Amino acid sequence: MDVLYFAWVRERIGIPKERIETEAATVSELVDELRSREARYAAAFADLSALRVAVDQELSDFDATLSGAREVAFFPPMTGG
C-alpha cells in the first residue's frame, strides 16, 4: 500500500510517500506500526487529534478498515482563508 504524508507530517518524517507492506487491519493499527519504526514517525504521529486521514482518497476515521485499501494519506486539518 502507498502511504502519503503532507505538510508538516511530511516534514517530520522526511519523505512525501512510501510503499509499505502491513498486516494492520485499521488505520489506527497502521499508525501504531509506523510509530514503532523510529523517532521521526513517533513525532509525526504523537497527537492524532492534529491529523486527518484519507483511505483511497476518501476522508476517514482512524478506526477505518484497511481491507483492500491501496492508499492512505495523512495530513493536518485544512483551514479556510
Secondary structure, DSSP 8 states (H G I E B T S, - for coil): -EEEE-HHHHHHHS-SEEE-----SBHHHHHHHHHTT-HHHHHHTS-GGG-EEEETTEEE-TT-B-TT--EEEEE------
